[in-house]
Every structure is written in C-alpha cells, then in structure tokens.
C-alpha cells in the first residue's frame, strides 16, 4: 500500500493487527519512552498514544519496531526499490537483461519506469496556508523526555530539510535526521531549538556555505508524513543527490512540497517547523540518552531560531527511543544494509560485504569482506584488502569507525559479516598480531563516542588478515592465573577471554598495571586465546556475545587502550607475539551509561504486562 499520510499508515497497521491504541493518559516525561522500550523488547506492535499529558496531539511509536512490520509497511515498493538500487550499482547488466527479457516481462520494466517518475518531487501550489496547515507553538507539541538525565524534551524522528545556499533548486536539498532539543538548557521557550548535527553530515556542508556567503541558513523540520520520508532522512545518500528522490521511490508517490514565506514545507508532513540557523550562534545542547547506550553530554551546537510551527488537522506526532542497541533504530540500520548492499562493491571495488555492528553502537565497529584480486598466487598477508580497508574508512559515514576488521573472501567464500560471532572466529584463527594491526592516531571518531581524547577525537585500528588458519581457538580456560590486578576471569566464546580487573584510575597507572600483567601472561601458554578484554565485570562481559561487543568497542580507544603480551615497536609499527589485550574498563572521561528510572519502570511494566496479555 502506498501511504499518502501517516494516518493512512496507522489505519492500515490497525486493520492488520500491527498496532494497538493506548487510551488512558500517559506522561511524556519518561513514561512513554519506558513503555516503548518494553514493548520493543517483546517485538510488540506499534503504539498509538491517544491521550498524552499536556498536549492535544496523539503520538505514535514503535512504528519500525520489527523487520516484519517494516517489510509490511513498504511491501508494495520494497522489491522495486531494491531493483532500482541494483540498476544504479550495475546499469550495464540491467540494460542487457532488459533488452533480452522485455517482451517476456514487460510489466516489470514498465513498473520500474513508473517508479522513476514517482521519485521526482512535486511542487503543490496553494493560495492560503490554512488550506493545509494550522499554526501552534513549540510548547504545545508533545514534550517527550526519554531518559532521566536528558537535558529536556527532544524531537527524535525529525526530517531536517535545507537547501544549498545560493540555489533554490529542490534537487539540491538535503534531508537528514538530526536530533532537535525543544526545551531545557538556555534555549528561549518557543523561540529557539537545539540543532545537533555531527561531522560528515550534509547540513554541515550547507551551513558552512551559508557562513561563507554571510547568509543565514533557512531550515524546515518535518515531523510525520508517509513513513518513507523518515527512512529517506536516514539513508546515506551520496552528496549532490537529494533524499527526496529516494522518499518518492520508497513511498510510491512523489514527494509533495509547498513554498511558503521563503521556506519549503512538506505538504504531507503532520508538522512543519520553519526557521533559521543564524550565523555561528551556538548554545549548549544535551545531555541526551543516545544509541551507543550512554548519554551524549552537553556541548555547544547551532541554534535553530523558530519562525512558525504548522500542523495538519488531526496531526500525529511520531517518536522513537534510542539507547543501548538493539532499539527501534536498529530496524533503520537493517533496512539500510538490505537496500544498499548491492552498492558496496560499486562504490568500493573489491569489497564484497560491509557491516556496521549494531550491538557495538554502529560506528565503533565495522566488519568487512574484501578480496585479493591482483595476484595469481595464494596470499598470506593482506595487500589489496588493506587498500580496501583504507577506502572504507574514507567512505561516507564509515569514516567515523574506530575498529575495522576485514577478511578476504578467498579464505572462506561462505563467510558473512552479519554472522558476527562466526566472523570473529574466522579472524581470530588467522590474524597475526605482529603484522596485521594498522593504527591511525589523532584522528576523528563519532561525535557520540566518548572513548577518545575529546569530542570527535580518537583513533582507528584496521585489523586485516588473509591466509590459512594459524591456530585452533580454545573453548575452556586451561591455565591458572594469580595476579593482584586480576580479580576473576571468564571465557566469552572460543578464543576470547574477559578479565575483571581493578577499576581504572588514570592512563599512567594503567600502563604500569598492564605491563606487569603482560609480563606474567608471557610466562603462560596462551595459544588458543588470541584476544583478552579487561573489564569491570567479566561475568557480564561473557554473558552474551552482544555484551562483549558493546563493552569492548564502546569503551576503548585503540591508540590508548590496546596492549599486547610480548609486544614490540619496530620502525614505528606496533604489534605483539601473543594475545592482544583491549582495556575496556569504564574511564573517568567516559559518558555515563543509560539507566532506567526504577519507579517509572515499575509503573509502566504493570501497564505493559496488562496491555500485552
């Protein structure tokens, strides 16, 4: 079904038992988010909150809560969109196929042609703005706060629209999902919003152009509308390609817009907030409970000065809740992977597969499968795969990754990045810590990652291995370790150990403690245990592979937190001849992890239990 509005999607989901209505009053301060998290964890339905405290607008959450529901929502256009992306990845192959099979399957190719026409934005003329919208104020909107230490209420599913300065062409626009703070801190109520956009985001390019021209940047925030519009806002589109094209393609209906008082408004959105990012004006934004599972802290970000707040009659306010993955935004990542996988080899030749690991917070950990194509003999060291690894770290938002593990398809044609535990075992059987580690220091990382030296500051590590298996991975601990620094130890999975050690105080002490530990470990036979994680709770770390991923890669900075047994530095290359060690303890400069308010949780749990019986 091609939805013309968010309401039509709600009606369709309700008819097909994918949605339930919550009729009693719910508080947008913590309660709605707590309900969302619990229902999501049970793979429950979409939630329509009819009676939200202190606002007249109903709210919708968990819309994208399961892959099944995502495919249901986009069932009419999903395969067409996948086919269109395949065409972009390999137009020559499509042309040959079309010439060969057009007369056998003309409807397939005509549908693709029609879908291309749907992808073009369409301007809607209006005589009076009240033909479509009514006006309201920011404080009348749902003031949803998700976590106890959040700095205020946030818009969590915004579609932030901006035009390229100096050009009013709609095809030169940018549509992105950047969080928006509605209240709290130093923001003037109803007049200012916090606009948190990170490095490597399209709006940043446009903001800089506006500054260079001495102009303010006009921006409109869309909320709601057909679900395809929200998906388009998170799609990693190439620069100079408008997300509105993808929105129309996925919706099966052209993106309709109007021009009103020097701003572009989505004619199908439930809400539109118009305004400006003026000059270099910044104010503190945050904290905000983010998708790495920690708070992102208060930092200066651009201020959005509100001009008008519009809403449709019977408007619905969609929202999501982020936190330690998996959460609802996991579905966005899965959709992106499914749709864009054919483009990976086209954009980065030789790369067969790429996976940003959700359990590790997405950007901290990338897995990739490359290829060694340029030599006719068997390779035992990474060559072309290492070149491909550097290309990956220069590709769009992949540049924010801290850890990149890359293997070669020639060693196992059946290897897949999405089977993360199997992928790790493949790497750990083959990797040579003396040769296969490649560091980048003093570089940039994700804005939301506080493991580095400062905001956006950290390091990267490429772990690239090619060749046959070098070792068998041990499944049980077969040695005894007595050391005052180590409090207990567990096995995570084959070949990976977790050590509970004393709490981290500072890097000078950590270097001394770990040097002493590695000296002791060098006396042991650690063959079969290539990776050791130092942590605050070895039982939690080893309880699940997801816990290991989250702890190891969100709490470590490669340049500062990687150590090794029998380590060495030679000609500026660092490596080790025995086990690699990751110090993944919580450190004083880390952001605090997200913790649910217990009383709110108990109150909402009783309600969720009754609702889901």
N, C-alpha and C positions, 0 to 999 in steps of 0.2 A: 504494500500500500504506500502511495506517495502522499505524505502528510503536508497539508497546507499550513498547519499551525501546530503548536504544542498541544492545544486542546484536542485536536483530531487524533494525535498520538495517544493521549490519555484515554480517550473513548475507545480506541482500538485495543489498547492493553487491558482495559477493564472488561471489555466484551470477551476477551480471550483468556481471562483469569491470570493476567500478569500483573495486576495492580489491585491494591486494597485502599480503601478510604479510612482515614482516622478522623473521626467526627468530634471527639472531645478536645478541649483546649490544651495545647502543648506550648511550652515556653521555648522561644528560640534561643534562650541562653542555656546552652549545654544539653537540654533535654532532647531536642530534635536530632542533634548530632549523635547522641548516645543511642537513640532508637535506630538511627541509620546504620551505625556500626554493627549493632547486634543483629539486625535483620540481614545485612550484607553477609555477615559471617555464617549465617544459616542458609545462604543462597536463596533468600526470600524474594518477595515480589517488590515492584515499585511501590512507593508510599506517597499517597496524596493527603497532605495535611489540610483539612478543610478549615480548621479553627486555630489560627496561630495568634498567640498573645500579642497585643499592641500593634496589630496590623490588620488591614481589611483584605489582604491578598493571601490566597491559598498557596501552599508550597508543594513542590514535587521533588522527591529524592529517590535514589537507588534506581534511576531510570536505566542506567547502563550496568546494573549490578551483577549480571551473569552474561556469559558469552551467548548462551541460548537466547536471552532476551535481546541482545544486540543484533544477532542474526535475524531474529523475528522482526525487529523494528525496521531493519534495512533489507528485508527479504526480497523486495521487488527489484532493487537496483544493485544488490551486493555483487552478484556474478558479473553484471555489466561493468561495474567499476573495476573489478579485478581484471577483466578482459581489456578495458581501456588502458590500465597501467601496464599490462603485458605488451600492448601495442606500442606504448611510449618507450618501453625497455628495448623492444626489438621490432621496429616498424617494417624492416625488410622481410622478416619472416611472416608478419601478418599480411603484407601485400601479396606475397607468394601464395599464402593459404587462401586469401580472398579470391584471387584470380582462378585458383583451382576449384574452389568449393562454392562459389557464389550461387550457381544455379541449383546446387543441392540444398543449400540452407540460406536462401535469400533473406528470410526473416531475421536471422542472426545479425547479418551485416547491416540491414536497414535499421534494426534496433540500435546498433552501435552508432550509426549516423544520427539517428534521432536523439540519442543521449548526448551527443556532442553539441547539438543545438540547445539542449536543456542546460548546458553548462555555462551559457553566456548570460551575464547579469542583465536585468531588465529594469529600466527606469519607469516609475509609475508617476504620472502627473496628478497633482491634487490641487484643488482650488483653496481649500481651507484645511488647516492642520487637524481640526476637530472631526474631519471626516474619518480619520483613522485613530487618532490618539487623544487622550485626555492628559491633563497635567497633574503632577503631585510634587512632593518634596522628598528628599532623601530619608528624613526621619519617619516617613510613613511606609517605607519599604520594610520588608522582614529583616530584622536586625539579628542575624544568626551568628552566634559565637560557638565554636566547635570544641575548644579545649580550655581548661581553667585559666591558663596563663596567657591566652590570646590578648592582644592589645586592644581589641574592640571587635565590632562586627565586620565581616568580610563578605564580599561577593565572590563566590567560589566557582561559578560557571560563567564568567563574563566572556563576551566576544568583543575584544577591543579593536575598533576599526580606526584606521588612519590612512590618509592619502599622502603620497610622496610630495614633499614641498615643491612648489613651483609647477606642479602638474595636477590638474583636476580630473585626470583620466581615471575612471573607476578600475581599469585593469592594472593600474599602478598602485593599487591599495595594498594594505597589509591588514590581515585579520588574525589576531593572536589571543591566546588565553593567558593573561597576566593578572595575578590576583589584585584585588582592589579593596582597600580598607575604607569602610564607610564611617566609622566613629572611633573615638578614643584619641589618645596622644594629644598633639597640638592642633589637630585639624578643626577648622571652624565649622560647626554644625551646619549642615545643608549647603555649605558653600565650597568645601574642599574635601577631596578624597586622596588617599594614598595610592600611587600607581607603581606597583612593584614589578618592574621588568628586569630581567637578568641579562648578562652578556650573551652575545650571539643571538639576539632576538631582533626581528625585523623592525619593530617600532623604534629600537635604539638607533638604527641607521637613519630613520626618518627624523627622529628628534635632533640628531647631530646636524643633519642637513638644514633643518629649520633654524638651529642656533647659528650656523654658518651664514645663513641668509638674514639673520637678525629678525626672524619671524617667530610667532607663537605657532604651536602645532595644534590644529583642530582635531579633536578626537571624539568619537561616539562609542559608548559602551552599550552593546546589545545584550539583553538577557532574555532567554527563552527563544521562541520560534521553533521551526522544524528541527528535530534532533540532529539532522545532518549538518546544521550550521555550527553547532557546538563541536562536532567531530572535525569539521574543517578548520576550526580555530586552533586545534592541537596538532594538526597534520604538519610534518616537517617539509613544507613545500620549498622548492628551490627559490632563490632570490629572483625577483622580477617576474614571478608567476603568482597571480592573485589566488588566494584561497577561495574566493567567491566562485571560481570555475569548478573547483572540487565540490563546494557546497551544492551547486546546482546539479552536478553529475550524481552525487550520492542521494540527493533528495528526489531526483527525477523531475525536478521542477526548477525553473530559473530563479536565481536569487533576485528578489524584487526589492528595489530601494527607491527612496524619495529624497529629494534635495530640499532642505528647509532651513532657512536662516543661516546659510553658509556651512551647514552640516549635512552629512549623509546619514540617513536613518534607514534601518531595515524595515520594510513595510510589513514583514511577517513576524518581527520580534514582539514579545509581550511587553518589554520595557526598552526604552532608549534613553540614555543619559548623555546629553551633549555638553561639551565644554572644551577646555584648552589646557595643554601643558605649556605654561608660560615661562620662557627663558630657562634659566638654571635654578629656578626656585625649588628647594627641597625641604622636606621635613622628616622627622623620624617616623618610620613605618614598622609595624610589628610590635611585639613578637607574634608568631603565627605557628601553630602546630602543623608541621609540613610532612611531605610524603617520604622523607628519609626516616621518619619515626622520631624526630626530635623537633624542638622549636627552632625556627629561624628567628634570630634576635632582632632588636631594634637597630635599624640603620637608616641613614638618610636616603630617600628615594624621591623621584619627581612628584610634584603636587599637581593633581588634576583639579582645575577650577570649574565648578559646576555652573552651567548656564541654564539648562532646562532638564526636567525629569518628566518623561512621557510614559504613558501606559495605555494598553488597549482595554477595552471593556472586557470584563471577566478575565483579566490577565492572571497568569500562573507564574510563580517565582520558582524556577528550578535551582537546586543547590546540590553540592556534593560535599563529602567529608574526606579529608586526606589524613594520613597517619602512617604508622609503620605498615608497609605492604605485607599482604595484599589488602587493598581497599578498592573502592569503586573505580578509581582512576587506573587500576590495573587493566580494566577492560579496554580503556583507550590505548594503552600500550599494546595489548594483544591485537586490537584492530589494526593499529599502525603496522605491526610486524606482518600481519597476514596480507595487508594490501601492498605494502612497499617492498616485500621480499624480492619480487622479480627485478626491482630496480637496482639492487645492491651490486650485482655483477656489472651492470651497465655503468654505474657511477664510479665504481672502484674495480677496474679489471682484475680478474683473477680471484676475487673474493666470492666465495660460494654462499656464505651464510653469515649473519651477524645478529647478535642477541644482546640487548641491554637488560641485565638481570634485575627483574622487579624486586625480588626478595632482598637484594643488596641496595635498594634505593634508586635503581635505574642507572644514573650516571656514574656512580663509583665503580661499577664493574661491567666490562664488555667481554663477551666471548665471540670468537670469530673462527671461521674455517677458510683458509686460503689455499693456495696451490703453488707448486713448484713446476713451472711450465717450460723454463728456458734451458734446462739441461737434460740430456738424454740418459744420464746415469743416475743411480739412486743417491739421494741426498741424505746426509746425516746431520747437517746443520742448516738452520733457517737462512735462506737467502732471499728469494722473491717474497716469501711470506713476511719477512721482516720489512721489506719495502712496502708491502700491502698494509702492514700494521701502521706504519707512519702515515700512509694515505688515509687510513680510517681515522686516525687522530686529527687529521686536518679536514675531516668531512662533517660539515654542518655541526649539529649539537653533539656528535661523537667526540668532538674536541674537548668536551667537559669531563671525559672519563679519567679516572685515576689509574685503574688497573685494566690492562688489555691482555687476555690470554688468547693466543692464536695457534691453531694446529693446522696441519696440511691434510687435505682430503686424500692424498696418495697413501697415507698411512692407514686409513680406515674409511673407505668410501661410504660406509653406513653411519658414520659419526654425525650427530646432530647437536647444534648448540643448545636447543631447548631442553634436552635431557641433561640438565646442569650437572648432576652428580656423576653421571657416566662420563661427561666431558672432562670433569676434573680428574677422574681416574685415568683417562686417556693421557692427559697432560702429565700427571704425576708419575706415571710409569716411564715416561720418555725424557722428561726435562733434565737438563744438565745445568745445575745451579752455578757451575763455574763459568759457563759460556752464554747461557740463554736469557740472561737478565739485562734489560736495556732501560736505563733510567733517564728521565727528563726532570731536572730540578728547577726550582724557582720559576714555575710556570703557573698557568691559571687552571682552576677547577670550578666546579659548580658553585654558584652563589650560596646554595643552601647547605653546602658541605663545610662543617666547621672543624674538620680534622687537620687542616693545614695551618700555615703561619698567620693567616689573616683572611679577610673577606676576598674571595675569589683566588686566593693564593695557596699554592700547594705544589705537588709534584706528580709525576706519572711513572708507571712502570709497565713496560712491554715484556711479556713472558712468551717467547716464541720458540717452539720446539718442533723439530722434524726428525723422523727416523724411527727405527725399531724400538721396541720396549727395552729398557735398561734394567728394570727391577720389577719384582713382584711386590705388591702392597700388602702389608701385614694387617690382619683384621683384629688382632688381640695384642695387648701390651705384654711383651715377653722379657721386660727388663725391670729392675728396681732402681728407683732414683731417690736419694736422700740429699736434699739441699735446702738450706734455710729460706731461700727465696720462693721455693715451690711448695704450696700448701696442699694441693691434690692434683690429680691428672686423670683424664678420661680419653677415650678414643671416639672421634666424631664419626668417621667412616673409614674404610680401608685406606691406610696411609696417612691419615690426618689425626694429630693429637691436639688436645687442648689442655693447657696447664693453668690452674688457678694459682696466681702469684700475688705477692703483696701489692697493695694499691700504689698507683703511680703518683709520684710527688713532683719530680722535675726530670728533664732530659739528662742532666749531668749525673744524677743518681741512677737513672735507668741504664745509662751506658755502663756504669760500673757494675750494677747488679747483673745485667745480661751478659757482660763479658765474663764475669765469674761463673755464671750458669753455663755458658757455652764451653768454657774450659772443662767443667765437669762432664758435660754431654759428650765432649770429644773423646772421653775415655770409654764410652758405651758404643755398642754396635747398633746404630740407628738405621741401618739398611732396611728399607721397607716402610720407613716413616719419614718421607721427604718433607712434610710440612708440619710445623708446630705453631699453634696460636697461643699466645699469652693473653689471659683474660681475667676478669674479676669473678667469674663463676663458670667453672669448667663443666658442671652438670647442665647448666642452661645452654651453654655453647654446643654441647654434644647431644642435647635432647632431640634436635632435628637438624637436618641439613640447612633448612631455612634460617634457623638461629645462627648457625656457623657463618652463613653468608652475610647476614645482617651485621653481626658483631665484627667480623674480620675486616669488612671492606667499607663500613661507615665510620669505624673508629681508628683508622690508621692512615697515615700519610707516608707513602713509600720511602721518601728520602730520609725521614726521621724515624720510622718505625719498623724498618726491615733490618734484621740481623741474620747471622748465619753461624753454624757450627763449622769451625775451621775456615773462617772467612779470610779473604785476602783482597788487596788492591794492587793491580798491576797495570801500569800505563793508563791510569785513570779509569780502568774497568774494575768494578767490584763484583765479587762472586763468593761462593763457598763450596767446599768439597763434601759437606754432609748436609744435614737438614737446614731448610730455610725457616726462619722464625719471623712471625708477624706479631708485633706488640699491639694488641687490640684492647688494651685497658682503657677505661674512661679517663680522660685527662682534664686538667683544670680549665683549659681553654675550649673544651667541647661544649656544645649546646646541650641543655638538659633533655633527657628523653621524655616522651609524652606519657603522662599518667592520668588515667580517668578519675574524675571526681567520684568517690565511692558512694556518697549518698545519692547523687543523681543516677549513678549506675543502678543501684538497688531499686530506686523508684521506677526507672524505666524498664528494668528487667522484668519486674512483676507485670507491667503492662504488655511488654513484648511476649512474655510467656502466654498470657491470655489471648493475645491477638493471633499468635501462630498455632494455637491448638487446633 
